[in-house]
């Protein structure tokens, strides 16, 4: 695992040189918020990093319910029984293993949806909610209920799989042969493009993605990727 720290944000990258899977610790005044739960074997490294930072993990936010973002969730909640688990209501349905479509949804759910997750969601998040310094942004496309988190202190933006930087900067659904997996797992490419545009309207200072390195000053390169996705 590789840890990269920029201001309030710690990126924990698992298998960074082969199949990077990222989760994030966001430092608040007296606690940490964990964004996503990586792979099943990731729990010990996440907990160790929190101890090294010196603050407790009090909240766990899941951007979306694909298996590589919730893998260690059960192990983490067993180790942190008082931590709140937060995600969108739509993604909680996927977390339960239910891939049925809701009204207005046409495309089948893609990607690895977990089975037999024991963790219960504490409460649901929606557009505009605040969790400490983080503002919730509805970000569907890769999955129907994915969310992004905008840090109001420094305008950094954690986007789940809305955008990838591994294999080239790309909007979810726009295939990059060097790292095709996010595209293969994308539910609605058109919605993903609209979400990417919405996220860039926030003028983020830094992008923190589910797969790939942190991207500083992301607006221009991501807008270029949006234009490619539209073509």
Backbone as numpy.savetxt, mean C-alpha at the origin, in Angstrom:
# Nx Ny Nz CAx CAy CAz Cx Cy Cz
16.29 -8.02 4.33 15.46 -6.82 4.33 16.33 -5.57 4.33
15.89 -4.57 3.59 16.58 -3.29 3.53 15.68 -2.20 4.10
16.21 -1.37 4.99 15.46 -0.27 5.57 15.99 1.05 5.01
15.07 1.88 4.50 15.42 3.21 4.02 14.58 4.22 4.78
15.24 5.20 5.40 14.55 6.19 6.23 14.64 7.56 5.59
13.48 8.18 5.36 13.41 9.56 4.90 12.42 10.29 5.81
12.94 11.20 6.61 12.13 11.98 7.55 11.29 11.05 8.43
9.96 11.12 8.34 9.08 10.35 9.21 8.83 8.92 8.69
9.37 8.61 7.52 9.00 7.37 6.83 10.15 6.37 6.82
9.82 5.11 7.13 10.78 4.02 7.03 10.22 3.00 6.03
10.96 2.79 4.96 10.59 1.76 3.99 11.30 0.47 4.36
10.54 -0.60 4.53 11.08 -1.93 4.79 10.89 -2.74 3.51
11.99 -3.02 2.82 11.93 -3.71 1.54 12.41 -5.14 1.70
11.53 -6.07 1.40 11.86 -7.49 1.46 12.20 -7.99 0.06
13.24 -8.81 -0.05 13.78 -9.29 -1.33 13.96 -8.12 -2.30
14.67 -7.07 -1.90 14.70 -5.85 -2.70 15.34 -5.99 -4.07
16.23 -6.95 -4.24 16.94 -7.07 -5.51 16.31 -8.06 -6.48
15.26 -8.74 -6.04 14.65 -9.77 -6.89 13.16 -9.52 -7.08
12.42 -9.59 -5.98 10.98 -9.35 -6.01 10.65 -8.44 -4.84
10.89 -7.13 -5.02 10.73 -6.22 -3.87 9.29 -6.13 -3.40
9.09 -6.36 -2.12 7.79 -6.18 -1.46 8.02 -5.23 -0.30
7.34 -4.10 -0.35 7.58 -3.05 0.65 6.42 -2.91 1.63
6.76 -2.59 2.87 5.80 -2.06 3.81 6.47 -0.85 4.46
5.72 -0.10 5.24 6.22 1.18 5.73 5.86 1.39 7.19
6.79 1.96 7.93 6.52 2.47 9.27 6.53 3.99 9.21
5.45 4.59 9.66 5.33 6.05 9.69 5.43 6.49 11.14
6.39 7.36 11.41 6.65 7.79 12.78 5.78 8.98 13.15
5.00 8.81 14.21 4.23 9.89 14.81 4.94 10.32 16.10
4.36 11.26 16.83 5.04 11.81 18.00 5.36 10.75 19.05
4.40 9.85 19.30 4.61 8.88 20.37 4.36 7.43 19.96
4.18 7.20 18.66 3.94 5.82 18.21 4.26 5.70 16.72
4.13 4.48 16.23 4.32 4.18 14.82 3.03 3.67 14.21
2.83 3.98 12.94 1.76 3.39 12.15 2.40 2.53 11.08
2.01 1.28 11.01 2.50 0.36 9.98 1.56 0.39 8.79
2.12 0.59 7.61 1.34 0.55 6.38 1.66 -0.74 5.65
0.71 -1.63 5.58 0.79 -2.95 4.95 1.64 -3.91 5.79
1.50 -5.20 5.46 2.09 -6.23 6.32 2.92 -7.23 5.54
3.31 -6.87 4.31 4.30 -7.62 3.54 3.99 -9.13 3.47
5.02 -9.94 3.62 4.93 -11.38 3.42 4.80 -12.11 4.76
4.37 -13.38 4.74 4.16 -14.10 6.01 5.39 -14.13 6.92
6.58 -14.17 6.34 7.80 -14.26 7.15 8.30 -12.89 7.63
7.57 -11.81 7.32 8.08 -10.45 7.55 7.86 -9.94 8.97
7.05 -10.62 9.77 6.65 -10.06 11.06 7.84 -9.77 11.97
8.77 -10.70 12.10 9.89 -10.50 13.02 10.72 -9.29 12.64
10.96 -9.10 11.36 11.77 -7.97 10.91 11.03 -6.65 11.13
9.72 -6.64 10.92 8.93 -5.43 11.16 8.99 -5.05 12.64
8.77 -6.03 13.51 8.78 -5.77 14.95 10.16 -5.34 15.42
11.21 -5.94 14.87 12.58 -5.57 15.24 12.88 -4.13 14.84
12.43 -3.74 13.64 12.67 -2.36 13.18 11.94 -1.37 14.07
10.72 -1.69 14.48 9.98 -0.81 15.39 10.72 -0.65 16.71
11.27 -1.74 17.22 12.03 -1.66 18.47 13.26 -0.77 18.30
13.91 -0.87 17.15 15.09 -0.04 16.91 14.73 1.43 16.81
13.57 1.75 16.24 13.11 3.13 16.18 12.77 3.61 17.59
12.23 2.71 18.41 11.99 3.03 19.81 10.58 3.50 20.12
9.64 3.17 19.24 8.25 3.55 19.49 7.35 2.34 19.18
6.20 2.23 19.85 5.32 1.09 19.61 4.48 1.25 18.34
4.19 0.13 17.71 3.23 0.13 16.61 1.83 0.10 17.21
1.08 1.18 17.02 -0.27 1.27 17.58 -1.36 1.10 16.52
-1.00 1.31 15.25 -2.00 1.21 14.18 -1.39 0.46 13.01
-2.21 -0.36 12.37 -1.81 -1.07 11.15 -2.84 -0.72 10.08
-2.39 -0.07 9.02 -3.27 0.30 7.91 -2.92 -0.58 6.72
-3.93 -1.19 6.12 -3.75 -2.02 4.94 -4.25 -1.25 3.72
-3.36 -1.04 2.72 -3.79 -0.32 1.52 -4.74 -1.16 0.68
-4.44 -2.46 0.57 -5.32 -3.37 -0.18 -5.00 -4.80 0.24
-5.91 -5.70 -0.09 -5.89 -7.01 0.56 -5.19 -8.11 -0.24
-4.32 -7.76 -1.16 -3.53 -8.80 -1.82 -2.58 -9.46 -0.83
-2.25 -10.71 -1.10 -1.50 -11.52 -0.14 -0.14 -10.94 0.21
0.52 -10.25 -0.74 1.84 -9.71 -0.46 1.78 -8.39 0.30
0.58 -7.97 0.69 0.41 -6.78 1.52 -0.21 -7.10 2.88
-0.65 -8.33 3.05 -1.26 -8.74 4.33 -0.64 -10.02 4.88
0.48 -10.44 4.31 1.03 -11.75 4.65 1.32 -11.96 6.12
1.88 -10.93 6.77 2.26 -11.07 8.17 1.21 -10.52 9.12
0.02 -10.22 8.62 -0.97 -9.53 9.44 -1.36 -10.33 10.68
-1.65 -11.61 10.51 -2.05 -12.41 11.68 -0.93 -12.48 12.72
0.29 -12.70 12.26 1.41 -12.77 13.20 1.62 -11.44 13.92
1.45 -10.35 13.21 1.63 -9.04 13.82 0.55 -8.74 14.85
-0.69 -9.06 14.53 -1.76 -8.76 15.49 -1.70 -9.68 16.70
-1.15 -10.87 16.54 -0.92 -11.73 17.70 0.15 -11.11 18.61
1.18 -10.52 18.00 2.25 -9.90 18.77 1.85 -8.53 19.32
0.90 -7.90 18.65 0.46 -6.54 19.01 -1.06 -6.53 19.22
-1.54 -7.17 20.27 -2.99 -7.36 20.42 -3.77 -6.06 20.59
-3.10 -4.97 20.96 -3.80 -3.71 21.15 -3.73 -2.79 19.94
-3.05 -3.22 18.89 -2.94 -2.38 17.70 -4.26 -2.37 16.93
-4.66 -1.18 16.48 -5.84 -1.06 15.62 -5.49 -1.50 14.20
-6.40 -2.22 13.55 -6.24 -2.62 12.16 -7.27 -1.87 11.34
-6.80 -1.11 10.36 -7.65 -0.19 9.61 -7.50 -0.44 8.11
-8.60 -0.41 7.40 -8.59 -0.53 5.94 -9.97 -0.12 5.42
-10.12 -0.05 4.12 -11.42 0.29 3.57 -12.39 -0.88 3.72
-13.65 -0.57 3.76 -14.67 -1.62 3.92 -14.65 -2.57 2.72
-14.43 -2.01 1.52 -14.41 -2.86 0.31 -13.25 -3.85 0.38
-12.09 -3.41 0.82 -10.95 -4.32 0.91 -11.10 -5.33 2.03
-11.82 -4.97 3.08 -12.06 -5.92 4.16 -12.83 -7.13 3.65
-13.69 -6.90 2.67 -14.42 -8.02 2.06 -13.45 -8.97 1.37
-12.45 -8.41 0.68 -11.44 -9.25 0.05 -10.58 -9.94 1.09
-10.28 -9.25 2.17 -9.48 -9.85 3.23 -10.15 -11.10 3.80
-11.47 -11.10 3.79 -12.21 -12.26 4.29 -12.22 -13.41 3.28
-11.67 -13.16 2.07 -11.64 -14.19 1.04 -12.80 -14.12 0.06
-13.65 -13.12 0.19 -14.83 -12.97 -0.65 -14.47 -12.12 -1.87
-14.42 -12.74 -3.05 -14.06 -12.03 -4.28 -15.28 -11.70 -5.14
-16.47 -11.81 -4.58 -17.66 -11.46 -5.34 -17.68 -9.97 -5.63
-18.28 -9.61 -6.76 -18.32 -8.21 -7.18 -19.49 -7.49 -6.53
-19.32 -6.18 -6.38 -20.39 -5.34 -5.85 -21.05 -4.57 -6.99
-22.12 -3.90 -6.69 -22.89 -3.17 -7.70 -21.99 -2.18 -8.44
-22.07 -2.23 -9.77 -21.29 -1.33 -10.60 -19.92 -1.84 -10.97
-19.48 -2.94 -10.37 -18.17 -3.52 -10.69 -18.34 -4.57 -11.78
-17.48 -4.49 -12.80 -17.61 -5.41 -13.93 -16.47 -6.43 -14.00
-15.29 -5.98 -13.72 -14.12 -6.83 -13.91 -13.92 -7.79 -12.74
-13.46 -9.00 -13.02 -13.17 -9.93 -11.92 -11.97 -9.46 -11.10
-11.96 -9.82 -9.83 -10.83 -9.52 -8.97 -9.63 -10.34 -9.42
-8.47 -9.70 -9.48 -7.25 -10.39 -9.89 -6.24 -10.37 -8.74
-5.17 -11.13 -8.92 -4.12 -11.15 -7.91 -4.42 -12.10 -6.77
-3.46 -12.24 -5.89 -3.59 -13.19 -4.79 -4.42 -12.63 -3.66
-5.58 -13.21 -3.47 -6.46 -12.82 -2.36 -6.26 -13.83 -1.24
-6.00 -13.38 -0.03 -5.67 -14.31 1.05 -6.86 -15.18 1.47
-6.54 -16.29 2.05 -7.56 -17.18 2.61 -7.23 -17.44 4.08
-8.27 -17.56 4.86 -8.13 -17.94 6.27 -7.38 -16.91 7.11
-7.50 -15.62 6.77 -6.95 -14.59 7.63 -7.82 -14.47 8.87
-7.21 -14.52 10.04 -7.96 -14.51 11.29 -8.20 -13.09 11.83
-7.36 -12.16 11.45 -7.41 -10.81 11.99 -8.74 -10.13 11.67
-9.30 -9.47 12.67 -10.52 -8.70 12.49 -10.17 -7.22 12.35
-10.82 -6.57 11.40 -10.59 -5.14 11.16 -11.23 -4.34 12.28
-10.49 -3.38 12.84 -11.00 -2.57 13.96 -12.03 -1.55 13.48
-11.72 -0.87 12.39 -12.67 0.09 11.81 -12.29 0.35 10.36
-13.24 0.90 9.62 -13.06 1.10 8.18 -12.64 2.54 7.90
-11.83 2.69 6.86 -11.36 4.00 6.43 -12.04 4.39 5.12
-12.25 5.69 4.96 -12.83 6.22 3.73 -12.11 7.50 3.35
-12.36 7.95 2.14 -11.76 9.18 1.62 -11.87 10.33 2.63
-10.74 10.98 2.88 -10.74 12.15 3.74 -10.50 11.88 5.22
-10.58 10.62 5.64 -10.30 10.31 7.04 -8.85 10.65 7.37
-8.59 10.93 8.65 -7.24 11.18 9.12 -6.85 10.14 10.15
-5.66 9.61 10.00 -5.06 8.71 10.98 -3.74 9.33 11.37
-3.71 10.03 12.48 -2.52 10.78 12.83 -2.22 11.82 11.77
-1.02 11.78 11.22 -0.61 12.73 10.18 -1.05 12.31 8.79
-1.66 11.15 8.66 -1.97 10.58 7.35 -3.42 10.85 6.96
-3.60 11.34 5.75 -4.93 11.54 5.18 -5.22 10.43 4.20
-6.41 9.85 4.32 -6.79 8.71 3.49 -7.30 9.21 2.13
-6.81 8.57 1.06 -7.22 8.88 -0.30 -7.75 7.60 -0.95
-8.99 7.63 -1.39 -9.57 6.49 -2.11 -8.82 6.31 -3.42
-8.28 5.12 -3.68 -7.37 4.92 -4.81 -7.66 3.61 -5.54
-8.88 3.43 -6.07 -9.22 2.16 -6.72 -8.53 2.00 -8.07
-8.50 0.77 -8.53 -7.91 0.45 -9.83 -7.16 -0.87 -9.74
-6.10 -0.89 -8.96 -5.40 -2.15 -8.75 -6.34 -3.15 -8.09
-7.07 -2.69 -7.09 -8.20 -3.41 -6.50 -9.34 -2.41 -6.34
-10.55 -2.87 -6.08 -11.69 -1.94 -6.02 -11.65 -0.96 -4.85
-11.06 -1.36 -3.73 -11.13 -0.52 -2.54 -9.79 -0.05 -2.01
-8.79 -0.07 -2.84 -7.45 0.32 -2.37 -7.44 1.77 -1.91
-6.60 2.06 -0.91 -6.42 3.42 -0.43 -4.95 3.80 -0.51
-4.71 5.11 -0.58 -3.37 5.68 -0.44 -3.36 6.54 0.81
-2.18 6.85 1.31 -2.02 7.64 2.53 -1.09 8.82 2.26
-1.61 10.04 2.49 -0.89 11.29 2.22 -0.45 11.90 3.54
0.86 12.01 3.73 1.39 12.58 4.98 1.34 14.10 4.88
0.51 14.71 5.71 0.28 16.15 5.63 1.46 16.97 6.13
2.45 16.32 6.76 3.62 17.05 7.27 4.60 17.39 6.15
4.79 16.46 5.22 5.82 16.67 4.20 5.35 16.31 2.80
4.06 16.01 2.65 3.46 15.71 1.34 4.03 14.43 0.70
4.57 13.53 1.52 4.92 12.22 0.98 3.65 11.39 0.85
3.65 10.47 -0.08 2.43 9.74 -0.44 2.73 8.26 -0.57
2.04 7.46 0.23 2.17 6.00 0.19 1.01 5.47 -0.66
1.32 4.79 -1.76 0.30 4.53 -2.78 -0.07 3.07 -2.97
0.41 2.17 -2.09 0.11 0.76 -2.33 0.64 0.35 -3.69
-0.22 -0.27 -4.51 0.19 -0.69 -5.85 -0.41 0.18 -6.95
-0.81 1.40 -6.61 -1.34 2.31 -7.64 -0.28 2.64 -8.68
0.98 2.67 -8.24 2.12 2.96 -9.11 3.26 2.05 -8.68
4.05 1.59 -9.63 5.24 0.82 -9.32 6.46 1.59 -9.80
7.60 1.35 -9.15 8.86 1.88 -9.66 9.83 0.76 -10.04
9.60 -0.44 -9.58 10.40 -1.59 -9.99 10.11 -1.91 -11.45
11.14 -2.09 -12.24 10.95 -2.41 -13.65 10.60 -1.21 -14.51
10.66 -0.02 -13.93 10.26 1.19 -14.62 9.03 1.79 -13.95
8.93 3.11 -13.97 7.78 3.78 -13.36 6.55 3.49 -14.20
5.50 2.98 -13.55 4.31 2.58 -14.29 3.07 2.71 -13.44
1.98 3.09 -14.10 0.66 3.06 -13.49 0.21 1.60 -13.41
-0.47 1.26 -12.34 -0.95 -0.11 -12.19 -1.76 -0.53 -13.41
-1.44 -1.69 -13.96 -2.12 -2.20 -15.14 -1.35 -2.00 -16.42
-0.34 -1.11 -16.41 0.49 -0.88 -17.59 1.70 -1.78 -17.48
1.75 -2.80 -18.31 2.72 -3.89 -18.17 4.15 -3.42 -18.38
5.02 -3.79 -17.45 6.47 -3.64 -17.60 7.06 -5.04 -17.55
7.68 -5.45 -18.65 8.17 -6.82 -18.75 9.21 -7.14 -17.69
9.95 -6.12 -17.24 10.98 -6.36 -16.22 10.36 -6.67 -14.86
9.11 -6.27 -14.65 8.40 -6.58 -13.41 6.89 -6.51 -13.70
6.33 -7.59 -14.26 4.96 -7.55 -14.76 3.88 -7.82 -13.73
4.26 -8.20 -12.52 3.29 -8.75 -11.57 2.20 -7.75 -11.15
2.51 -6.48 -10.86 1.42 -5.56 -10.52 0.40 -5.41 -11.64
0.86 -5.40 -12.88 -0.08 -5.28 -14.01 -0.97 -6.51 -14.11
-0.38 -7.68 -13.93 -1.17 -8.90 -14.00 -2.25 -8.95 -12.91
-2.00 -8.30 -11.80 -2.92 -8.36 -10.66 -3.89 -7.18 -10.61
-3.91 -6.35 -11.66 -4.73 -5.14 -11.63 -6.16 -5.43 -12.07
-7.09 -4.93 -11.30 -8.52 -5.18 -11.49 -9.12 -4.33 -12.61
-8.80 -3.02 -12.67 -9.44 -2.11 -13.63 -8.40 -1.07 -14.06
-7.85 -1.23 -15.26 -6.78 -0.35 -15.71 -7.26 1.09 -15.87
-8.47 1.29 -16.38 -8.96 2.66 -16.57 -9.10 3.37 -15.22
-9.64 2.67 -14.23 -9.75 3.26 -12.90 -8.37 3.55 -12.33
-7.39 2.68 -12.63 -6.03 2.90 -12.14 -5.43 4.17 -12.72
-5.69 4.45 -13.99 -5.20 5.68 -14.60 -5.83 6.90 -13.93
-7.12 6.85 -13.72 -7.82 7.96 -13.06 -7.28 8.18 -11.65
-6.99 7.09 -10.95 -6.42 7.21 -9.61 -5.04 7.84 -9.65
-4.21 7.43 -10.60 -2.87 8.01 -10.72 -2.95 9.52 -10.96
-3.87 9.94 -11.80 -4.06 11.37 -12.04 -4.48 12.08 -10.75
-5.40 11.48 -10.04 -5.87 12.06 -8.77 -4.72 12.19 -7.78
-3.88 11.17 -7.69 -2.77 11.20 -6.75 -1.76 12.28 -7.12
-1.51 12.46 -8.41 -0.55 13.50 -8.82 -1.11 14.90 -8.61
-2.42 15.02 -8.59 -3.04 16.33 -8.28 -2.70 16.78 -6.87
-2.31 15.85 -6.00 -1.91 16.19 -4.63 -0.50 16.80 -4.58
0.20 16.75 -5.69 1.57 17.27 -5.79 2.48 16.69 -4.70
2.57 15.37 -4.65 3.40 14.74 -3.61 4.87 15.07 -3.77
5.56 15.16 -2.64 7.00 15.41 -2.66 7.79 14.12 -2.87
7.19 13.01 -2.46 7.85 11.71 -2.56 6.78 10.62 -2.67
7.10 9.60 -3.45 6.18 8.50 -3.65 6.76 7.24 -3.00
5.95 6.57 -2.18 6.33 5.32 -1.54 5.43 4.23 -2.08
6.00 3.29 -2.82 5.22 2.31 -3.56 5.33 0.93 -2.93
4.45 0.05 -3.37 4.48 -1.32 -2.86 5.62 -2.14 -3.42
6.07 -1.77 -4.64 7.12 -2.55 -5.31 8.09 -1.60 -5.99
9.26 -1.44 -5.40 10.27 -0.58 -5.98 10.77 0.47 -5.00
11.70 1.27 -5.48 12.35 2.27 -4.64 11.46 3.49 -4.43
11.78 4.27 -3.39 11.14 5.56 -3.18 11.43 6.46 -4.37
10.46 7.29 -4.72 10.61 8.20 -5.85 10.42 9.63 -5.37
11.50 10.41 -5.41 11.44 11.81 -5.02 10.99 12.66 -6.21
10.30 13.75 -5.94 9.78 14.64 -6.99 9.07 13.83 -8.09
8.00 13.13 -7.73 7.43 12.14 -8.64 6.47 12.69 -9.70
6.03 13.92 -9.59 4.91 14.36 -10.43 5.23 14.24 -11.92
6.35 14.78 -12.34 6.68 14.75 -13.77 6.87 13.32 -14.30
7.67 12.48 -13.64 7.83 11.12 -14.17 6.55 10.29 -14.12
5.72 10.48 -13.11 4.48 9.72 -13.05 3.50 10.22 -14.11
3.45 11.53 -14.34 2.58 12.04 -15.41 3.01 11.48 -16.77
4.31 11.31 -16.96 4.79 10.67 -18.18 4.29 9.23 -18.27
4.32 8.51 -17.13 3.82 7.13 -17.10 2.30 7.09 -17.35
1.59 8.10 -16.86 0.14 8.17 -17.11 -0.13 8.32 -18.60
0.63 9.18 -19.26 0.44 9.37 -20.70 0.71 8.07 -21.45
1.71 7.33 -21.05 2.00 6.04 -21.67 0.83 5.07 -21.44
0.33 5.03 -20.21 -0.78 4.11 -19.89 -2.01 4.44 -20.73
-2.25 5.71 -20.96 -3.41 6.11 -21.77 -3.26 5.66 -23.21
-2.02 5.66 -23.70 -1.79 5.22 -25.08 -2.00 3.72 -25.23
